[in-house]
Amino acid sequence: MLENIRNHAQSWLAKLILGGVALSFVLWGVGDYFLGSRVQTIAEVDGNPISDSVFYLAYERQLNIYRSALGKSFSKKAMESVGLKQKTLQTLINRHLVLDEAKTMGLVAPKSVLLARVRATPAFLSAGNFDSRRYEILTQNMGFRTPADYETNLRLDMMVDALQKAITGSAAVTDAEVRERFENEYEKRELTALIVRPEDIKSSIKISAKDARSYYDSHKNSYQSPLRLKLTAVVIDPAAIAKGMEVDDADIKAAYEEHKAQLVQPETRRASHILVRVSKNADANTRKLARAKIEKALKQIQSGKAFSAVAKKMSDDTTTKKGGDLGYFAQGAMVPAFDQAVFSMKKGETSGIVKTQFGFHIIRLTGIKPAREKPLDEVRNQLRQQLLRTKADEEAYQLSQDLDDALGREDNLTAAAASLNMKIREIGPVSMDEALADPLFAKDAGFRSQIFVTQPGASIDVTELADGRFAAVEVLKRHDPAILPFAKVTKAVYAAARQQAANKAARQQAESLLKDAAHTPLSQLGQNHGQAIYLSKQVRSNGVGDKDAAWLTSAVLRAAFFLAPDQKVVDHVLQVPQGFAVVQVKRVIAANDAEFAKQKKGIRSELVRSRGAVRFTRWMASVRARHAIKIYQDVLARF
């Protein structure tokens, strides 16, 4: 998970530095509320302060980005591990510097351009038109006091963006560099591998008692009992609460009246079709034949033959026995082209030829059931269940708050639960794997992982689980992993020692064959030594062309494409999923000019972007070097 967070952190940081994500400098009390109205300086740029309230608003926005991206995996502790506080502050400093540079250069964001940007923002549109009320509400939700504050901030972002584009867009890329990148990326190679499989050797490996004991002694840490926890838990389950609740008929009727507009059976249509299937990978001739077949079917229908008869004779669909009948279905149930045709026809009409990803169709509309408002009796049980769940959810939430308050008064979960007459469970000792069988942990991997890193005596939180339940868990005791005695793991030790010996023997055999590969073709070596030979399709260095070959790992591709055209065999043995491989380049297929014509524009843009990003980073470093920057770590540490 931390790797995922780090990737997010780097990508979002880059967007922030380049002005892609707005950081508001508009304060309307949020920071003051958090900081108790005592504003402090968290950093200075040339003596100009950046307040902790400005940082708070920026940091909270970044935390919200990660909350949305990571869901249940989010935690502030994880944010600290990737340095999000420091990254956010550095971004604020960089933005301050970039704005100063932009103003010095005379960069501006004209009001007409600003307003055009606002009016073109999809979030502010309603039915395709700019919605001023929606604009006002959304900008307030973003943390801006008024739309004018949002526009002030957007103007600054546009200035940052203009400067960034001016710097990155000035990067020069030559035609030769574009061609070189193209040839590196689009050259293809056919590879051959001779793979020595440890599995073919393992049965001949004999492991003595001494060998097994030696292996165990050197790998003791691999043979440990799992961490086990002794726990107490309180679970608040809305589904269980709902079983003891009732809903008044008056409430059901009120809910029906309130949601009557949504309680509608949509229009459905009945259609029959004739399908001539065409694979998406079919060649031109196959498509031509399929087209001729569907045209023939259409002519037969137009000449007066019964649709069902033509369908039974010529359709490739499973509905042929029913004359092509698909029954009734609502709009959106079929693929777009088919759906559009059906819902644009009149009853009894027959379409022309309709093309979808499945092939060619002829469609006849045979029935229409108009949309209708569902009567109360039809949806009564549905509404009852929804109301029960809503009431139960509200009750469960209130109970979770009561439990949270009780935990603040008591020093353990048992006492807190007792004060509220809540049922408490004792669990374990249980391992992480064993916890999978417990209903409390089975459906929420994030919660399970959180509990297994908790120490006895840690604060107890009430957590909302992925399925809507609330749970509080206290770790009473940790039974830490311990090395298992040899007698308990003998079978596993013998198996692991045998696998290690087989791997070693397979590698040695592959290295011996590698020496012979300098003067003997791999195909001949495979025959001579009874080893499997693997052949690739024409593949690019990124694996495109033969992604299904498991032995074509990134290491194999990197080594094979590193070879000069006049080299044939990779000079070292490579480990692949099947075993140990000697890899040979069988054929080099140069990238062709026709492909270059299609790709050169995109490659040039990519090179300009990457080179421009490097240029902007260097420029940013030079700007920072010209200014006095001071960070107050004691203030930053409070967040």
C-alpha positions as CSV (number, residue, x, y, z in Angstrom):
1,M,0.0,0.0,0.0
2,L,2.8,2.4,0.8
3,E,4.2,2.0,-2.7
4,N,0.8,3.0,-4.1
5,I,0.7,6.0,-1.8
6,R,4.2,7.1,-2.8
7,N,3.2,6.9,-6.5
8,H,0.2,9.0,-5.8
9,A,2.3,11.5,-3.8
10,Q,4.8,12.0,-6.6
11,S,2.2,12.4,-9.3
12,W,0.1,14.8,-7.3
13,L,3.2,16.8,-6.2
14,A,4.2,17.2,-9.8
15,K,0.7,18.5,-10.7
16,L,0.8,20.9,-7.8
17,I,4.2,22.2,-8.8
18,L,3.1,22.8,-12.3
19,G,-0.1,24.4,-11.3
20,G,-2.4,21.5,-12.3
21,V,-4.1,21.4,-8.8
22,A,-5.2,24.7,-7.3
23,L,-4.1,25.5,-3.7
24,S,-6.4,28.1,-2.3
25,F,-4.9,31.0,-0.4
26,V,-8.4,32.1,0.6
27,L,-9.1,31.9,4.3
28,W,-12.6,32.0,5.7
29,G,-12.2,30.8,9.2
30,V,-11.3,27.1,8.8
31,G,-7.7,27.6,9.7
32,D,-8.5,29.9,12.5
33,Y,-10.9,27.4,14.0
34,F,-8.3,24.7,13.8
35,L,-5.5,26.8,15.2
36,G,-7.5,28.5,17.9
37,S,-7.3,32.0,16.1
38,R,-3.6,32.2,16.8
39,V,-2.0,32.5,13.4
40,Q,1.7,31.6,13.2
41,T,4.3,31.7,10.4
42,I,5.2,28.2,9.1
43,A,7.6,29.4,6.4
44,E,9.1,32.6,5.0
45,V,10.2,33.5,1.5
46,D,12.5,36.5,1.5
47,G,10.9,37.5,4.8
48,N,7.4,37.2,3.4
49,P,5.4,34.8,5.7
50,I,3.3,31.8,4.7
51,S,0.9,31.3,7.6
52,D,0.0,28.0,9.2
53,S,-3.7,28.7,8.4
54,V,-2.8,28.8,4.6
55,F,-0.8,25.6,5.0
56,Y,-3.7,24.0,6.9
57,L,-6.1,24.6,4.1
58,A,-3.7,23.3,1.5
59,Y,-2.7,20.3,3.5
60,E,-6.4,19.4,4.2
61,R,-7.1,19.5,0.5
62,Q,-4.2,17.1,-0.2
63,L,-5.4,14.8,2.5
64,N,-8.9,14.8,1.0
65,I,-7.4,13.8,-2.4
66,Y,-5.8,10.8,-0.8
67,R,-9.0,9.9,1.2
68,S,-10.8,9.7,-2.1
69,A,-8.1,7.8,-3.8
70,L,-7.3,5.3,-1.1
71,G,-10.6,4.8,0.7
72,K,-10.4,2.5,3.7
73,S,-6.6,2.3,3.2
74,F,-6.1,5.9,4.0
75,S,-4.5,6.9,7.3
76,K,-2.6,10.0,8.4
77,K,0.3,7.8,9.6
78,A,0.7,6.6,6.0
79,M,0.7,10.2,4.8
80,E,3.5,11.0,7.2
81,S,5.5,8.1,5.8
82,V,5.5,9.6,2.4
83,G,6.2,13.1,3.7
84,L,3.0,14.7,2.5
85,K,3.3,17.6,5.0
86,Q,6.7,18.5,3.7
87,K,5.7,18.1,0.1
88,T,2.6,20.3,0.5
89,L,4.7,23.0,2.2
90,Q,7.4,22.9,-0.5
91,T,4.6,23.2,-3.1
92,L,3.3,26.3,-1.4
93,I,6.8,27.8,-1.4
94,N,7.4,26.9,-5.0
95,R,4.0,28.4,-6.0
96,H,4.9,31.6,-4.2
97,L,8.2,31.8,-6.1
98,V,6.7,31.0,-9.5
99,L,4.0,33.7,-9.0
100,D,6.7,36.3,-8.3
101,E,8.6,35.2,-11.4
102,A,5.4,35.3,-13.5
103,K,4.6,38.8,-12.3
104,T,8.2,39.9,-13.0
105,M,7.9,38.6,-16.6
106,G,4.6,40.5,-17.0
107,L,2.5,37.3,-17.4
108,V,-1.2,38.0,-16.9
109,A,-4.5,36.1,-17.2
110,P,-6.9,38.4,-19.1
111,K,-10.4,38.6,-17.6
112,S,-12.0,37.4,-20.8
113,V,-9.8,34.3,-20.8
114,L,-10.5,33.7,-17.1
115,L,-14.2,33.9,-17.6
116,A,-14.0,31.6,-20.6
117,R,-12.2,29.0,-18.5
118,V,-14.8,29.3,-15.8
119,R,-17.7,28.9,-18.2
120,A,-16.1,25.9,-19.9
121,T,-15.4,24.0,-16.7
122,P,-17.7,20.9,-16.9
123,A,-18.4,20.9,-13.2
124,F,-20.1,24.2,-13.5
125,L,-22.4,23.2,-16.3
126,S,-26.0,22.0,-16.1
127,A,-27.6,20.6,-19.2
128,G,-24.6,21.8,-21.2
129,N,-25.0,25.5,-20.1
130,F,-23.2,27.4,-17.4
131,D,-25.1,27.4,-14.2
132,S,-24.4,30.3,-11.9
133,R,-26.1,28.8,-8.9
134,R,-24.2,25.6,-9.3
135,Y,-21.0,27.6,-9.7
136,E,-21.6,29.4,-6.4
137,I,-22.4,26.3,-4.5
138,L,-19.4,24.3,-5.8
139,T,-16.9,27.0,-5.3
140,Q,-18.1,27.3,-1.7
141,N,-17.7,23.6,-1.3
142,M,-14.1,24.0,-2.5
143,G,-13.5,26.3,0.5
144,F,-13.9,29.7,-1.3
145,R,-16.0,32.3,0.4
146,T,-17.3,33.8,-2.9
147,P,-16.9,33.0,-6.6
148,A,-14.7,36.1,-6.8
149,D,-12.2,34.5,-4.4
150,Y,-12.2,31.4,-6.6
151,E,-11.6,33.5,-9.7
152,T,-8.7,35.3,-8.0
153,N,-7.1,32.0,-7.2
154,L,-7.8,30.7,-10.7
155,R,-6.1,33.8,-12.2
156,L,-3.0,33.0,-10.2
157,D,-3.1,29.3,-11.3
158,M,-3.4,30.4,-14.9
159,M,-0.3,32.6,-14.5
160,V,1.6,29.7,-13.0
161,D,0.4,27.5,-15.9
162,A,1.5,30.1,-18.5
163,L,5.0,30.3,-17.0
164,Q,5.3,26.5,-16.8
165,K,4.3,26.2,-20.4
166,A,6.7,28.9,-21.5
167,I,9.6,27.0,-19.9
168,T,8.7,23.5,-20.7
169,G,7.5,24.4,-24.3
170,S,10.9,25.9,-25.1
171,A,12.7,22.5,-24.9
172,A,14.2,21.7,-28.3
173,V,14.1,18.2,-29.8
174,T,15.9,17.4,-33.1
175,D,14.5,15.1,-35.9
176,A,17.4,12.7,-35.2
177,E,16.4,12.4,-31.6
178,V,12.8,11.7,-32.6
179,R,13.9,9.0,-35.0
180,E,16.3,7.4,-32.5
181,R,13.5,7.2,-29.9
182,F,11.1,5.7,-32.5
183,E,13.6,3.1,-33.5
184,N,14.3,2.2,-29.9
185,E,10.6,1.8,-29.1
186,Y,9.3,0.3,-32.3
187,E,12.1,-2.1,-33.3
188,K,10.9,-5.7,-33.0
189,R,12.8,-8.8,-32.2
190,E,12.1,-12.5,-32.3
191,L,13.6,-14.3,-29.3
192,T,14.5,-17.9,-28.6
193,A,15.1,-19.3,-25.1
194,L,16.4,-22.6,-23.8
195,I,15.0,-23.0,-20.3
196,V,16.3,-25.5,-17.8
197,R,13.4,-26.2,-15.4
198,P,14.2,-27.0,-11.8
199,E,10.9,-29.1,-11.7
200,D,12.5,-31.5,-14.2
201,I,15.5,-32.0,-11.9
202,K,13.8,-32.0,-8.5
203,S,12.8,-35.7,-8.5
204,S,16.5,-36.8,-8.8
205,I,17.6,-34.6,-5.9
206,K,18.3,-36.5,-2.7
207,I,18.4,-34.5,0.6
208,S,20.1,-36.1,3.5
209,A,19.2,-35.5,7.2
210,K,22.4,-33.5,7.5
211,D,21.5,-31.4,4.5
212,A,18.0,-30.7,5.9
213,R,19.3,-29.8,9.3
214,S,21.9,-27.4,7.8
215,Y,19.2,-25.8,5.6
216,Y,16.9,-25.3,8.7
217,D,19.8,-23.8,10.7
218,S,20.5,-21.2,8.0
219,H,16.8,-20.4,7.4
220,K,15.3,-20.5,10.9
221,N,13.6,-17.2,10.5
222,S,11.5,-18.7,7.7
223,Y,9.9,-21.1,10.1
224,Q,8.1,-19.1,12.6
225,S,4.7,-19.3,14.2
226,P,2.4,-16.5,13.0
227,L,1.6,-13.5,15.1
228,R,-1.6,-14.1,17.1
229,L,-3.7,-11.7,19.0
230,K,-6.1,-12.0,21.9
231,L,-8.9,-9.6,21.4
232,T,-12.2,-8.2,22.7
233,A,-14.6,-6.7,20.2
234,V,-17.9,-4.9,20.0
235,V,-19.8,-5.0,16.7
236,I,-22.7,-2.7,15.9
237,D,-24.6,-4.2,12.9
238,P,-27.4,-2.3,11.2
239,A,-28.7,-5.5,9.7
240,A,-29.2,-7.0,13.2
241,I,-30.7,-3.8,14.5
242,A,-33.2,-3.8,11.6
243,K,-34.6,-7.2,12.6
244,G,-36.0,-5.7,15.8
245,M,-37.6,-2.7,14.1
246,E,-41.0,-1.9,12.6
247,V,-42.0,0.6,10.0
248,D,-45.4,2.3,10.1
249,D,-47.6,2.0,7.0
250,A,-48.0,5.8,7.1
251,D,-44.2,6.2,6.8
252,I,-44.3,3.8,3.8
253,K,-47.0,5.9,2.1
254,A,-45.1,9.1,2.8
255,A,-42.0,7.6,1.3
256,Y,-43.9,6.5,-1.7
257,E,-45.3,10.0,-2.3
258,E,-41.9,11.5,-1.9
259,H,-40.2,9.2,-4.3
260,K,-43.0,8.4,-6.7
261,A,-41.2,10.1,-9.6
262,Q,-38.3,7.6,-9.2
263,L,-40.5,4.5,-8.7
264,V,-41.1,4.1,-12.4
265,Q,-41.0,1.0,-14.6
266,P,-39.1,2.3,-17.6
267,E,-40.3,1.7,-21.1
268,T,-39.2,-1.7,-22.5
269,R,-39.1,-2.9,-26.1
270,R,-39.3,-6.3,-27.7
271,A,-37.1,-7.0,-30.7
272,S,-35.9,-9.8,-32.9
273,H,-32.7,-9.8,-34.8
274,I,-30.6,-11.6,-37.4
275,L,-26.9,-11.6,-36.6
276,V,-23.9,-12.5,-38.8
277,R,-21.0,-12.7,-36.5
278,V,-17.7,-11.1,-37.3
279,S,-14.7,-11.3,-34.9
280,K,-13.1,-8.0,-34.1
281,N,-9.8,-9.5,-35.4
282,A,-11.3,-10.7,-38.7
283,D,-9.5,-9.9,-41.9
284,A,-10.9,-7.8,-44.7
285,N,-12.1,-10.9,-46.7
286,T,-14.0,-12.4,-43.8
287,R,-15.7,-9.0,-43.2
288,K,-16.6,-8.8,-46.9
289,L,-18.2,-12.3,-46.8
290,A,-20.2,-11.4,-43.7
291,R,-21.4,-8.2,-45.2
292,A,-22.6,-10.1,-48.3
293,K,-24.5,-12.6,-46.1
294,I,-26.3,-9.9,-44.1
295,E,-27.2,-8.0,-47.3
296,K,-28.7,-11.2,-48.7
297,A,-30.8,-11.7,-45.6
298,L,-32.0,-8.1,-45.8
299,K,-33.1,-8.6,-49.4
300,Q,-35.0,-11.7,-48.5
301,I,-36.9,-9.8,-45.8
302,Q,-37.6,-6.9,-48.1
303,S,-38.9,-9.3,-50.7
304,G,-41.5,-10.5,-48.3
305,K,-40.1,-13.5,-46.5
306,A,-41.0,-13.9,-42.8
307,F,-38.4,-12.3,-40.5
308,S,-38.4,-15.4,-38.2
309,A,-37.8,-17.8,-41.1
310,V,-34.8,-15.8,-42.4
311,A,-33.5,-15.6,-38.8
312,K,-33.8,-19.4,-38.3
313,K,-31.9,-20.0,-41.6
314,M,-29.2,-17.3,-41.6
315,S,-28.6,-15.9,-38.1
316,D,-25.5,-16.9,-36.2
317,D,-27.1,-16.0,-32.8
318,T,-28.4,-18.4,-30.2
319,T,-31.9,-17.0,-30.7
320,T,-32.4,-18.7,-34.1
321,K,-34.8,-21.3,-32.7
322,K,-37.0,-18.5,-31.5
323,G,-36.8,-16.7,-34.8
324,G,-34.4,-14.2,-33.4
325,D,-36.6,-13.0,-30.6
326,L,-34.8,-11.2,-27.8
327,G,-37.8,-10.6,-25.6
328,Y,-38.4,-7.2,-23.8
329,F,-35.5,-5.1,-22.5
330,A,-35.0,-1.6,-21.2
331,Q,-32.9,1.1,-22.9
332,G,-29.3,0.7,-22.1
333,A,-29.4,-3.1,-21.8
334,M,-27.9,-3.7,-25.3
335,V,-24.6,-2.4,-26.8
336,P,-24.9,1.3,-27.9
337,A,-25.4,0.9,-31.7
338,F,-28.0,-1.8,-31.3
339,D,-29.7,0.1,-28.4
340,Q,-29.9,3.3,-30.5
341,A,-31.5,1.5,-33.4
342,V,-34.2,-0.3,-31.3
343,F,-35.2,2.9,-29.4
344,S,-35.4,5.0,-32.6
345,M,-37.8,2.6,-34.4
346,K,-41.6,2.3,-34.5
347,K,-43.4,-0.9,-33.7
348,G,-43.3,-3.2,-36.7
349,E,-40.4,-1.5,-38.4
350,T,-37.3,-3.3,-39.7
351,S,-33.9,-1.7,-39.5
352,G,-31.2,-1.6,-42.1
353,I,-27.8,-3.2,-41.4
354,V,-26.6,-2.3,-37.9
355,K,-22.9,-2.8,-37.1
356,T,-21.7,-3.7,-33.5
357,Q,-18.7,-5.3,-32.0
358,F,-20.4,-8.7,-32.5
359,G,-20.9,-8.3,-36.3
360,F,-23.8,-7.2,-38.5
361,H,-27.5,-7.1,-37.4
362,I,-30.9,-6.7,-38.9
363,I,-33.5,-5.7,-36.2
364,R,-37.3,-5.8,-36.1
365,L,-39.2,-4.0,-33.4
366,T,-42.1,-6.2,-32.3
367,G,-43.4,-4.7,-29.1
368,I,-43.4,-1.6,-26.9
369,K,-44.4,-1.5,-23.2
370,P,-44.6,2.2,-22.2
371,A,-43.1,3.5,-19.0
372,R,-45.4,3.3,-16.0
373,E,-45.6,4.5,-12.5
374,K,-45.3,1.5,-10.1
375,P,-48.3,1.3,-7.7
376,L,-47.7,1.3,-3.9
377,D,-48.5,-2.3,-3.4
378,E,-45.8,-3.3,-5.9
379,V,-43.1,-1.4,-4.1
380,R,-44.4,-1.6,-0.6
381,N,-41.9,-4.2,0.6
382,Q,-39.0,-2.5,-1.2
383,L,-39.8,0.8,0.6
384,R,-40.2,-1.0,3.9
385,Q,-36.7,-2.5,3.6
386,Q,-35.2,0.8,2.6
387,L,-36.9,2.6,5.5
388,L,-35.8,-0.1,7.9
389,R,-32.2,0.1,6.7
390,T,-32.2,3.9,7.0
391,K,-33.6,3.7,10.6
392,A,-31.1,0.9,11.5
393,D,-28.2,2.9,10.0
394,E,-29.1,5.9,12.0
395,E,-29.5,3.9,15.2
396,A,-26.1,2.1,14.5
397,Y,-24.4,5.4,14.0
398,Q,-25.8,6.8,17.2
399,L,-24.7,3.7,19.1
400,S,-21.2,4.1,17.6
401,Q,-21.1,7.6,18.9
402,D,-22.3,6.5,22.3
403,L,-19.6,3.8,22.4
404,D,-17.0,6.3,21.4
405,D,-18.0,8.6,24.2
406,A,-18.0,5.7,26.7
407,L,-14.5,4.8,25.6
408,G,-13.4,8.3,26.5
409,R,-14.7,7.7,30.0
410,E,-13.6,4.1,30.6
411,D,-10.1,2.6,30.4
412,N,-11.0,-0.5,28.5
413,L,-13.6,-1.8,25.9
414,T,-15.2,-4.3,28.3
415,A,-16.1,-1.5,30.8
416,A,-17.3,0.8,28.0
417,A,-19.5,-1.9,26.5
418,A,-20.9,-2.8,30.0
419,S,-21.9,0.8,30.6
420,L,-24.1,0.7,27.5
421,N,-25.3,-2.9,27.9
422,M,-23.6,-3.8,24.7
423,K,-22.6,-7.4,24.0
424,I,-18.8,-8.0,23.9
425,R,-17.0,-10.8,22.1
426,E,-13.7,-12.5,23.1
427,I,-11.6,-13.6,20.1
428,G,-8.5,-15.6,19.8
429,P,-5.6,-15.9,20.1
430,V,-6.0,-15.7,16.3
431,S,-3.6,-15.2,13.5
432,M,-4.1,-13.0,10.5
433,D,-5.0,-16.0,8.3
434,E,-7.3,-17.4,10.9
435,A,-9.0,-14.0,11.2
436,L,-10.2,-14.5,7.6
437,A,-12.8,-17.0,8.9
438,D,-14.2,-14.6,11.5
439,P,-17.2,-12.6,10.3
440,L,-15.8,-9.4,12.0
441,F,-12.7,-9.4,9.8
442,A,-13.6,-11.4,6.7
443,K,-14.8,-8.6,4.5
444,D,-12.5,-5.7,5.4
445,A,-8.8,-6.4,4.7
446,G,-7.9,-2.8,5.7
447,F,-9.5,-3.1,9.1
448,R,-7.9,-6.6,9.6
449,S,-4.4,-5.2,8.8
450,Q,-5.0,-2.2,11.1
451,I,-5.8,-4.4,14.1
452,F,-2.7,-6.7,13.5
453,V,-0.4,-3.7,13.8
454,T,-2.0,-2.5,17.0
455,Q,-0.2,-2.9,20.3
456,P,-1.9,-3.7,23.7
457,G,-2.8,-0.5,25.5
458,A,-3.3,1.5,22.3
459,S,-6.3,3.8,22.0
460,I,-9.5,2.1,20.9
461,D,-11.3,3.6,18.0
462,V,-14.8,2.9,16.7
463,T,-14.4,2.1,13.0
464,E,-17.0,2.0,10.3
465,L,-16.3,-1.2,8.2
466,A,-16.7,-1.6,4.5
467,D,-20.1,-3.3,4.8
468,G,-21.6,-0.5,7.0
469,R,-21.1,-2.1,10.4
470,F,-19.2,-0.4,13.2
471,A,-16.6,-2.1,15.3
472,A,-14.3,-1.4,18.3
473,V,-11.5,-3.8,19.0
474,E,-9.1,-3.9,21.9
475,V,-5.9,-5.9,21.7
476,L,-5.4,-7.6,25.0
477,K,-2.3,-9.6,24.2
478,R,0.1,-10.2,21.4
479,H,1.6,-13.7,21.0
480,D,4.7,-12.7,18.9
481,P,6.1,-15.1,16.3
482,A,8.5,-17.7,17.5
483,I,10.9,-20.0,15.7
484,L,9.3,-23.4,15.3
485,P,11.4,-26.5,16.3
486,F,12.8,-28.6,13.4
487,A,10.5,-31.5,14.3
488,K,7.4,-29.4,13.5
489,V,8.6,-28.2,10.1
490,T,10.6,-31.2,8.9
491,K,8.5,-31.9,5.8
492,A,8.6,-28.2,4.7
493,V,12.3,-28.0,5.3
494,Y,13.0,-31.1,3.2
495,A,10.9,-29.6,0.4
496,A,12.6,-26.2,0.5
497,A,16.0,-27.7,0.6
498,R,15.2,-29.9,-2.4
499,Q,13.9,-26.9,-4.3
500,Q,17.0,-24.9,-3.5
501,A,19.3,-27.7,-4.7
502,A,17.2,-28.1,-7.9
503,N,17.4,-24.4,-8.5
504,K,21.2,-24.5,-8.1
505,A,21.6,-27.5,-10.4
506,A,19.3,-25.9,-13.0
507,R,21.3,-22.7,-13.0
508,Q,24.6,-24.5,-13.3
509,Q,23.2,-26.6,-16.2
510,A,22.0,-23.4,-17.9
511,E,25.3,-21.7,-17.4
512,S,27.1,-24.7,-19.0
513,L,24.7,-24.5,-22.0
514,L,25.3,-20.8,-22.3
515,K,29.0,-21.5,-23.1
516,D,28.0,-23.9,-25.8
517,A,25.5,-21.4,-27.3
518,A,28.3,-19.4,-28.6
519,H,28.9,-21.9,-31.4
520,T,25.8,-24.2,-31.3
521,P,22.2,-23.0,-32.2
522,L,19.8,-23.2,-29.2
523,S,17.5,-25.5,-31.1
524,Q,20.3,-28.0,-31.5
525,L,21.3,-27.6,-27.8
526,G,17.7,-28.3,-26.8
527,Q,17.6,-31.5,-28.8
528,N,21.0,-32.7,-27.6
529,H,20.1,-32.1,-23.9
530,G,16.4,-32.7,-23.9
531,Q,15.5,-29.2,-22.9
532,A,12.5,-27.2,-23.9
533,I,12.9,-24.4,-26.5
534,Y,10.6,-21.3,-26.3
535,L,9.9,-19.0,-29.3
536,S,8.5,-15.5,-29.1
537,K,6.4,-13.7,-31.6
538,Q,7.7,-10.4,-33.0
539,V,7.9,-8.3,-29.8
540,R,8.8,-4.8,-28.9
541,S,11.1,-3.9,-26.0
542,N,8.0,-3.1,-23.9
543,G,6.5,-6.6,-24.5
544,V,3.9,-5.4,-27.0
545,G,3.4,-8.2,-29.5
546,D,3.7,-11.2,-27.2
547,K,2.3,-10.3,-23.8
548,D,1.1,-13.9,-23.2
549,A,4.5,-15.5,-23.0
550,A,5.3,-15.7,-19.3
551,W,9.0,-16.2,-19.9
552,L,9.3,-12.8,-21.6
553,T,9.9,-10.9,-18.4
554,S,11.1,-7.3,-18.3
555,A,14.6,-8.6,-17.4
556,V,14.6,-10.8,-20.5
557,L,13.3,-8.0,-22.8
558,R,15.8,-5.5,-21.3
559,A,18.7,-7.9,-21.9
560,A,17.6,-9.0,-25.4
561,F,17.1,-5.4,-26.6
562,F,20.3,-4.2,-25.1
563,L,22.2,-6.5,-27.5
564,A,23.7,-4.8,-30.6
565,P,22.2,-6.1,-33.9
566,D,25.3,-8.2,-34.6
567,Q,25.1,-9.9,-31.1
568,K,23.0,-13.0,-30.8
569,V,23.1,-14.5,-27.3
570,V,22.6,-12.7,-24.0
571,D,25.8,-13.2,-22.1
572,H,24.3,-14.3,-18.8
573,V,21.6,-16.7,-17.6
574,L,18.3,-15.2,-16.8
575,Q,15.8,-16.5,-14.2
576,V,12.2,-16.7,-15.6
577,P,9.0,-18.2,-14.1
578,Q,9.8,-21.6,-15.7
579,G,13.4,-21.8,-14.6
580,F,16.8,-20.5,-15.9
581,A,17.0,-19.3,-19.5
582,V,19.6,-18.9,-22.1
583,V,18.2,-16.3,-24.4
584,Q,19.1,-15.7,-28.1
585,V,17.9,-13.0,-30.5
586,K,16.7,-14.9,-33.5
587,R,15.8,-12.0,-35.7
588,V,15.7,-8.2,-35.7
589,I,12.9,-6.4,-37.5
590,A,13.7,-2.7,-38.0
591,A,10.9,-0.2,-37.4
592,N,9.4,0.9,-40.7
593,D,9.0,4.4,-42.2
594,A,5.2,4.1,-42.5
595,E,4.9,3.5,-38.8
596,F,7.3,6.4,-38.2
597,A,5.0,8.7,-40.1
598,K,2.2,7.8,-37.8
599,Q,4.1,8.0,-34.5
600,K,6.6,10.9,-35.0
601,K,4.3,13.7,-33.9
602,G,3.4,11.9,-30.6
603,I,7.0,10.9,-29.9
604,R,8.1,14.5,-30.5
605,S,5.5,15.8,-28.0
606,E,6.5,13.2,-25.5
607,L,10.2,14.1,-25.8
608,V,9.3,17.8,-25.5
609,R,7.2,17.2,-22.4
610,S,9.9,15.0,-20.6
611,R,12.7,17.4,-21.6
612,G,10.6,20.4,-20.6
613,A,9.8,18.9,-17.2
614,V,13.6,18.5,-16.6
615,R,14.1,22.0,-17.7
616,F,11.4,23.3,-15.4
617,T,12.8,21.4,-12.5
618,R,16.2,22.9,-13.0
619,W,14.8,26.3,-13.5
620,M,12.8,25.9,-10.2
621,A,16.0,24.9,-8.4
622,S,17.8,28.0,-9.7
623,V,14.9,30.2,-8.6
624,R,14.9,28.7,-5.1
625,A,18.7,29.3,-4.9
626,R,18.2,33.0,-5.5
627,H,15.7,33.4,-2.6
628,A,16.0,33.1,1.2
629,I,13.6,30.3,2.3
630,K,13.1,29.5,6.0
631,I,10.9,26.8,7.4
632,Y,9.7,26.7,11.0
633,Q,9.8,22.9,11.7
634,D,8.2,23.3,15.2
635,V,5.1,24.8,13.6
636,L,5.0,22.2,10.8
637,A,5.3,19.4,13.5
638,R,1.9,20.5,15.0
639,F,0.0,19.2,11.9
